[in-house]
Amino acid sequence: MKNLKSVFLFLLLSMFFVEYSYAQDMWGFSRYTEANEKIGQPAPGTNRVVFMGNSITDGWSNARPIFFEGKPYINRGIAGQTTPQMLVRFRADVINLKPSVVVILAGTNDIAENMGPSKLEWIENNIISMIQLAQVNGIKVVLCSVLPAFDYPWKPGLQPAEKIVALNKILKADAKKFGLIWVDYFSPMADERKGMKTEYSGDGVHPNEAGYKVMEPLVEEAIAKALHRRK
């Protein structure tokens, strides 16, 4: 019983410190500050690529580190983040790193209401702002569809599947409007319920290794197209 109480107390304290840290840096500036300072500018002739996103991007380096090894790919995903949070740190975590291409994968946490109620229009506006910031700084944009999700384990009952479909339709139109490369992760990863296929995820939201293996050739093809457009 004593050990059980100790474990419970540890969990409570851990939750407190996580919440405290989040409150102190809700925009995620501290996550990559040191790494950004160390990385410096890309070497001449190097086509650096920054991946901007949430936990789906963040977890990519852990599930499939080989994807990033030996390539000028920089992961700047932060778990739990919504599009306004990404927009606020876009200059620090993307523009200042001087990439040739940014890969934007965002929106599912807005639909999950991680920071409160959200509308598709608000999500679109935040993503458009990131697109415009990139373009005015000479950075090509690869815009990705939101991955399928039938439900969110941490916030069940929001019925995100149709909202994701609607958002992807909007973002695909924006990709055409702004002359971007569009990556459709949704179609090959969705099941008949418009959720994630079970073989690609353990929780129905975050890809497992098999899921990332589906995503990788799609995004690499998109990056190659974006770089070709620079010439």
Secondary structure by P-SEA (a helix, b strand, c coil): caaaaaaaaaaaaaaaaaaaaaaaccccccccaaaaaaacccccccbbbbbbbcccccccccccccccccccccccccccccaaaaaaacccccccccccbbbbbccccccccccccccaaaaaaaaaaaaaaaaaaccccccccccccccccccccccaaaaaaaaaaaaaaaaaaabbbbbcccccccccccccccccccccccccaaaaaaaaaaaaaaaaaaaaaac
